[in-house]
Every structure is written in structure tokens, then in C-alpha cells.
Amino acid sequence: MTGDDRGVVTLGESMALMRATEIGSLRHASAMALGVGGAESNVAIGLRRLGASVSWLGRVGDDSLGDRVLREIRAEGVDVHGIADADAPTGLMVKERPSAASTAVHYYRAGSAGSRLHPDDLPAEWVERAAILHVTGITPLLSSSARETLRVAVDRATAAGVTVSVDINYRSALAPVAEAGPLLRELAERADLVFGGAEEFAVLYPEASETDAAGLLHAAGVEHVVLKQGPDGATVFTPDGTCAGPGFTIDVVDTVGAGDAFVAGYLSARLEGLDIAGTLRRANACGAIACLVPGDWEAAPTMRDLGRFLDGGGDPVRR
């Protein structure tokens, strides 16, 4: 790897994932596939597959599902700091496909082990040795202790000169906009990189356009504001101007996890010192590839996968 070799650290809740294997309501599903998922570990796995050094920290229950979560993330080559909590269960998410064109995700995470993150869980020098600390807006909405853990991690990163990356990743099931908005705005304004969709920037600044929201974040000290636009690609706002990167035309199978793959592509390119245009091309390709297979992270590409996809002009068919 060129550029900064220290890599990325990230923390948050990863859960067991049950996915319907057929299209239709869960009322009639006859089979489910068991896996794992979580925004931060999805990014960690995506980064590792792209060759970055990455470490993930989180709590799981002292149960079989927790064992599976830690095993799956560790098996992908991620350095895992997993805390097994004997007093709370591993969280669960359930995915269904009500139709061929839609996906619904249901969370069972209230009181979960992952929500019980505590500042004491952060190892000494763990944040300080990284090039990038990546976090999401999910964690501060889980609990007061998770919110404090995130605040301490960001404080330590800022004091050590570590780049802070924030994906807004607003989850309405965790808190209404009126409650979440101020918390997520405070987190975003402390970052160096902020990722989000148009609706998520509206959570931060309800009366502002995406361009105005980027200006407000720049005024707070944010370097890059990255607007994720799904199939239309993405746009990066910097204090010096904007750069847009087009998306890729694909046959979508499952969009869940695409945003995490995009972030992994973006951060890996930043570690390697790519320019903004090259960074967006990689990030958009990673997001597109992730949509080709069911699951939160299973389709996250390796550098070989990425090369094949881009060499074919974004055509997912290998000829």
C-alpha cells in the first residue's frame, strides 16, 4: 500500500442477520439464511478486502450468535476487539423482500450487548495509532454509554491528529429526527470527512440544501463532504469546489450495504493517496458491486474484483 500504512479503526454494533431466501412477506417465508451485519463491520470488511489494515471494536452477547459475529468478522482478516457481554444478548436484524424491487429491514436491538458500549472498552493507544477513525451516526443513538464512547473516541482521535470519518447513517427506528438531528449534527461537525444522502443532510440542517449543508460543515472545519446519490454516483464538496463522479448501470439484487461498500472504497482510496476523481470512481464501483449479491457485505469487492468490474466499463458480466 502507498500513502499512510496505519489504516482504519472503527467501532459499533454488529448483529446476527436473518435473511429471507425468497421474495414475499415474512408471513409466508419458509426458509431463512443466517449471517451477520452492521454498518461499521461492513466498512471494516470492505476495507480489508481492498488491502487496508483495519480494526473493529464492538460488544456482542456471550451467546452463539455473538460467537458467530466475531468469527465472521475475524475470518475476513479484520483485527477484532470483541467484548462478550454476559448480561445482554446479541442484537438481531431480519431482512425480507416484500417484492423483487424492495427490501425491508427489521431490528431487534433494544437492550442488546452492542448498545452497551462503554468508554472503558477502548484500548489504550488504539485510536491514536490509526490513520483514520471511522464511525457512524448509528452508535450515538443506541444508548447514552455508546454515545459517550463515541465522544471519547473522537476526542482521542482529534487530539492525536487522526482523521475522523463520519457516515451519518440515520436510522429512524432508533430516534426521531427532532432527537437525532442535534446529536448527529454535533458528531458531523467534529469530523474531517462526512458521508450522507440528501435526506440525511436534511436531518442535520432541515432548512438547508445539500450545497448549503456542505457549506455549514466546511465552516465547522470538515474537509470533505460526500453526498451519496445511489445510482447517480456521488458528489464531493470541498472548500475549494465540487467534484462529481457518475454511478454505474447494474441489475440491482440488494442495495443494503451498498453505502458501506462505497465508504470502504472511498477510505481505501484516500489511504492510497488517490485524487478525488479516482477516489469517487473506486467508491462508486464498490457500491455498485455490493448491489449484485444479497447480504450486507458478502459482495464487497477485492482489488481483483474491482479491476475486473472497471476494466469492463462497469459491466458486471464477465465475458
C-alpha positions as CSV (number, residue, x, y, z in Angstrom):
1,M,0.0,0.0,0.0
2,T,1.2,3.5,-0.8
3,G,0.4,6.5,1.4
4,D,-0.4,6.1,5.1
5,D,0.0,2.5,6.2
6,R,-1.5,2.9,9.6
7,G,-5.0,2.0,8.5
8,V,-8.5,2.5,9.9
9,V,-10.2,1.8,13.3
10,T,-13.9,1.6,13.7
11,L,-16.4,0.7,16.4
12,G,-20.1,0.0,16.6
13,E,-22.8,-2.7,16.9
14,S,-22.7,-5.7,14.6
15,M,-25.7,-8.1,14.8
16,A,-26.8,-11.5,13.7
17,L,-28.7,-11.2,10.5
18,M,-31.6,-13.4,9.3
19,R,-32.4,-13.0,5.6
20,A,-35.5,-14.4,3.8
21,T,-34.3,-16.5,0.9
22,E,-37.3,-15.9,-1.2
23,I,-39.4,-12.9,-2.3
24,G,-42.5,-12.2,-0.3
25,S,-43.7,-11.3,3.2
26,L,-42.2,-13.0,6.2
27,R,-45.7,-14.1,7.0
28,H,-45.1,-16.8,4.4
29,A,-41.4,-17.3,4.4
30,S,-40.4,-20.9,4.6
31,A,-36.6,-20.5,4.9
32,M,-34.1,-18.0,6.3
33,A,-30.3,-17.6,5.8
34,L,-28.2,-16.8,8.9
35,G,-25.4,-14.3,8.7
36,V,-24.0,-11.1,10.3
37,G,-24.1,-7.4,9.6
38,G,-23.5,-4.0,10.9
39,A,-22.5,-0.7,9.3
40,E,-19.1,-0.4,10.8
41,S,-18.1,-4.0,10.4
42,N,-19.3,-3.9,6.8
43,V,-17.0,-1.0,6.2
44,A,-14.1,-2.8,8.0
45,I,-14.6,-5.9,5.9
46,G,-14.8,-3.8,2.7
47,L,-11.6,-2.1,3.6
48,R,-9.8,-5.3,4.4
49,R,-10.7,-6.8,1.1
50,L,-9.2,-3.8,-0.6
51,G,-5.9,-4.3,1.2
52,A,-6.2,-1.8,4.1
53,S,-5.2,-2.5,7.6
54,V,-8.4,-2.3,9.7
55,S,-9.6,-2.9,13.3
56,W,-13.2,-3.2,14.6
57,L,-14.4,-2.9,18.2
58,G,-17.8,-3.9,19.5
59,R,-19.8,-5.8,22.1
60,V,-21.8,-8.9,21.5
61,G,-23.7,-11.2,23.7
62,D,-22.0,-14.2,25.4
63,D,-24.0,-16.4,23.2
64,S,-23.8,-18.5,20.0
65,L,-24.9,-15.6,17.8
66,G,-22.2,-13.4,19.3
67,D,-19.6,-16.0,18.7
68,R,-20.7,-16.1,15.1
69,V,-20.5,-12.3,14.7
70,L,-16.9,-12.3,16.0
71,R,-15.9,-15.3,14.0
72,E,-17.2,-14.0,10.7
73,I,-15.6,-10.6,11.0
74,R,-12.3,-12.1,12.2
75,A,-12.4,-14.6,9.3
76,E,-12.3,-11.7,6.9
77,G,-8.9,-10.6,8.2
78,V,-10.1,-7.7,10.4
79,D,-8.4,-7.2,13.7
80,V,-11.3,-7.8,16.1
81,H,-11.6,-6.3,19.6
82,G,-14.8,-8.1,20.7
83,I,-16.2,-7.8,24.1
84,A,-18.6,-10.7,25.1
85,D,-21.3,-9.3,27.4
86,A,-22.8,-12.0,29.7
87,D,-25.6,-9.6,30.7
88,A,-27.2,-8.8,27.3
89,P,-27.9,-10.7,24.1
90,T,-26.5,-10.2,20.6
91,G,-28.7,-7.9,18.6
92,L,-30.7,-9.3,15.6
93,M,-31.8,-7.8,12.3
94,V,-34.2,-9.5,9.9
95,K,-34.4,-8.8,6.2
96,E,-37.3,-9.5,3.9
97,R,-38.0,-8.8,0.3
98,P,-41.7,-7.9,0.1
99,S,-41.3,-7.6,-3.7
100,A,-38.5,-8.0,-6.3
101,A,-37.8,-4.3,-6.2
102,S,-37.9,-3.7,-2.4
103,T,-36.1,-4.7,0.8
104,A,-37.3,-4.2,4.4
105,V,-35.1,-4.5,7.4
106,H,-36.4,-5.1,11.0
107,Y,-34.2,-4.5,14.0
108,Y,-34.3,-6.3,17.4
109,R,-31.6,-4.5,19.3
110,A,-33.2,-2.7,22.3
111,G,-31.1,-3.6,25.3
112,S,-28.6,-5.5,23.2
113,A,-25.0,-6.1,24.1
114,G,-23.9,-3.8,21.3
115,S,-25.8,-0.9,22.8
116,R,-23.8,-1.3,26.0
117,L,-20.5,0.0,24.6
118,H,-18.6,1.8,27.3
119,P,-15.6,4.2,27.1
120,D,-13.6,1.7,29.2
121,D,-13.9,-0.7,26.2
122,L,-11.5,1.4,24.2
123,P,-7.9,0.0,24.4
124,A,-5.1,2.4,25.2
125,E,-3.5,3.9,22.0
126,W,-6.0,2.0,19.8
127,V,-7.4,5.2,18.3
128,E,-4.1,7.1,18.4
129,R,-2.2,4.6,16.2
130,A,-4.7,4.8,13.3
131,A,-4.7,7.0,10.2
132,I,-8.5,7.2,10.2
133,L,-11.2,6.7,12.9
134,H,-14.5,5.8,11.1
135,V,-17.8,6.0,13.0
136,T,-21.4,6.3,12.1
137,G,-24.5,8.1,13.4
138,I,-26.0,4.8,14.5
139,T,-23.8,4.5,17.6
140,P,-24.8,7.7,19.4
141,L,-28.4,6.8,19.1
142,L,-28.1,3.3,20.7
143,S,-27.6,4.5,24.3
144,S,-26.0,7.2,26.5
145,S,-23.0,4.9,27.2
146,A,-22.5,4.2,23.4
147,R,-22.8,8.0,22.8
148,E,-20.1,8.7,25.4
149,T,-17.8,6.0,24.0
150,L,-18.1,7.6,20.6
151,R,-17.4,11.1,22.0
152,V,-14.3,9.8,23.8
153,A,-13.0,8.0,20.7
154,V,-13.4,11.2,18.6
155,D,-11.8,13.3,21.3
156,R,-8.8,11.0,21.3
157,A,-8.6,11.0,17.5
158,T,-8.7,14.7,17.3
159,A,-6.1,15.2,20.0
160,A,-3.8,12.7,18.2
161,G,-4.3,14.3,14.7
162,V,-6.1,11.2,13.4
163,T,-8.6,11.8,10.6
164,V,-12.2,11.4,11.8
165,S,-14.7,10.0,9.2
166,V,-18.4,10.0,9.9
167,D,-21.2,8.3,7.9
168,I,-24.4,9.9,9.1
169,N,-26.3,6.7,8.5
170,Y,-29.5,7.9,10.2
171,R,-31.8,5.2,11.5
172,S,-35.3,6.5,12.1
173,A,-36.1,3.3,14.2
174,L,-33.6,4.5,16.8
175,A,-34.7,8.1,17.3
176,P,-37.0,10.7,15.6
177,V,-35.4,13.5,13.6
178,A,-36.0,16.0,16.4
179,E,-33.9,14.0,18.8
180,A,-31.4,12.6,16.4
181,G,-30.7,15.9,14.5
182,P,-28.7,17.8,17.1
183,L,-26.7,14.7,18.1
184,L,-25.8,13.8,14.6
185,R,-25.0,17.4,13.7
186,E,-22.6,17.7,16.6
187,L,-20.9,14.5,15.6
188,A,-20.6,15.5,11.9
189,E,-19.3,19.0,12.7
190,R,-16.3,17.4,14.6
191,A,-15.3,15.2,11.6
192,D,-12.8,15.7,8.7
193,L,-14.9,13.6,6.3
194,V,-18.7,13.3,6.3
195,F,-20.8,10.9,4.2
196,G,-24.5,11.0,3.7
197,G,-27.5,11.1,1.4
198,A,-29.6,14.1,0.7
199,E,-32.2,13.0,3.3
200,E,-29.5,12.6,6.0
201,F,-28.0,16.0,5.4
202,A,-31.6,17.3,5.9
203,V,-31.6,15.7,9.3
204,L,-28.6,17.8,10.3
205,Y,-29.8,21.0,8.7
206,P,-33.6,20.8,8.0
207,E,-33.8,24.1,6.1
208,A,-30.6,23.8,4.1
209,S,-30.0,22.4,0.6
210,E,-27.2,19.8,0.2
211,T,-24.9,22.6,-1.0
212,D,-25.8,24.8,1.9
213,A,-25.3,21.9,4.3
214,A,-21.9,21.3,2.9
215,G,-21.0,25.0,3.4
216,L,-22.1,24.8,7.0
217,L,-20.0,21.7,7.6
218,H,-17.0,23.3,5.9
219,A,-17.4,26.3,8.2
220,A,-17.2,23.9,11.2
221,G,-13.9,22.5,9.8
222,V,-15.0,19.5,7.8
223,E,-12.6,18.8,4.8
224,H,-14.7,16.6,2.5
225,V,-18.5,16.4,2.5
226,V,-19.5,13.4,0.4
227,L,-23.1,13.3,-1.0
228,K,-24.1,9.7,-1.8
229,Q,-26.5,9.7,-4.7
230,G,-27.1,6.0,-5.3
231,P,-27.3,5.0,-8.9
232,D,-26.4,8.6,-9.9
233,G,-23.0,8.3,-8.2
234,A,-21.7,10.8,-5.7
235,T,-20.5,14.4,-5.3
236,V,-17.7,15.6,-3.1
237,F,-17.8,19.1,-1.7
238,T,-14.5,20.7,-0.6
239,P,-13.8,24.3,0.5
240,D,-12.2,24.7,-3.0
241,G,-15.1,23.4,-5.1
242,T,-17.0,20.2,-6.0
243,C,-16.3,17.0,-7.9
244,A,-19.0,14.7,-9.2
245,G,-18.5,11.0,-10.0
246,P,-21.1,9.1,-12.1
247,G,-22.6,5.9,-11.0
248,F,-22.7,2.5,-12.8
249,T,-25.6,0.8,-14.5
250,I,-26.2,-2.6,-13.0
251,D,-29.1,-5.0,-12.3
252,V,-29.7,-4.5,-8.6
253,V,-30.3,-7.5,-6.4
254,D,-29.9,-6.0,-2.9
255,T,-29.0,-2.4,-2.0
256,V,-28.5,-3.0,1.7
257,G,-24.8,-2.5,2.5
258,A,-24.0,-0.6,-0.7
259,G,-23.4,2.6,1.2
260,D,-20.9,0.9,3.5
261,A,-19.1,-0.6,0.5
262,F,-19.0,2.9,-1.0
263,V,-17.4,4.3,2.2
264,A,-14.9,1.5,2.3
265,G,-13.9,2.2,-1.3
266,Y,-13.6,5.9,-0.5
267,L,-11.4,5.5,2.6
268,S,-9.2,2.9,1.0
269,A,-8.5,5.3,-1.9
270,R,-7.8,8.1,0.5
271,L,-5.3,5.9,2.3
272,E,-3.6,5.3,-1.0
273,G,-3.4,8.9,-1.9
274,L,-5.8,8.9,-4.9
275,D,-7.2,12.2,-6.2
276,I,-10.9,12.9,-5.6
277,A,-11.9,11.8,-9.1
278,G,-10.1,8.5,-8.7
279,T,-11.5,8.1,-5.2
280,L,-15.1,8.6,-6.4
281,R,-14.6,6.1,-9.2
282,R,-13.5,3.4,-6.8
283,A,-16.2,4.2,-4.2
284,N,-19.0,4.2,-6.8
285,A,-17.7,0.9,-8.2
286,C,-17.6,-0.7,-4.8
287,G,-21.2,0.5,-4.0
288,A,-22.4,-0.9,-7.4
289,I,-20.7,-4.2,-6.9
290,A,-22.2,-4.6,-3.5
291,C,-25.7,-4.4,-5.0
292,L,-25.1,-7.5,-7.2
293,V,-25.4,-10.1,-4.3
294,P,-27.8,-10.5,-1.4
295,G,-26.2,-9.7,2.0
296,D,-24.8,-6.8,3.9
297,W,-21.1,-7.3,3.0
298,E,-20.7,-10.6,1.1
299,A,-20.2,-8.8,-2.3
300,A,-17.7,-6.3,-1.0
301,P,-15.0,-6.4,-3.7
302,T,-11.4,-7.3,-3.6
303,M,-8.9,-5.3,-5.7
304,R,-9.1,-8.1,-8.3
305,D,-12.9,-7.9,-8.4
306,L,-12.7,-4.1,-8.6
307,G,-10.3,-4.3,-11.5
308,R,-12.5,-6.8,-13.5
309,F,-15.5,-4.6,-13.0
310,L,-13.8,-1.4,-14.0
311,D,-11.9,-2.9,-16.9
312,G,-15.3,-4.0,-18.3
313,G,-16.6,-0.4,-18.1
314,G,-18.8,-1.3,-15.2
315,D,-20.4,-4.2,-16.9
316,P,-20.9,-6.9,-14.3
317,V,-21.0,-9.7,-16.9
318,R,-17.6,-11.4,-17.2
319,R,-17.1,-12.5,-20.9
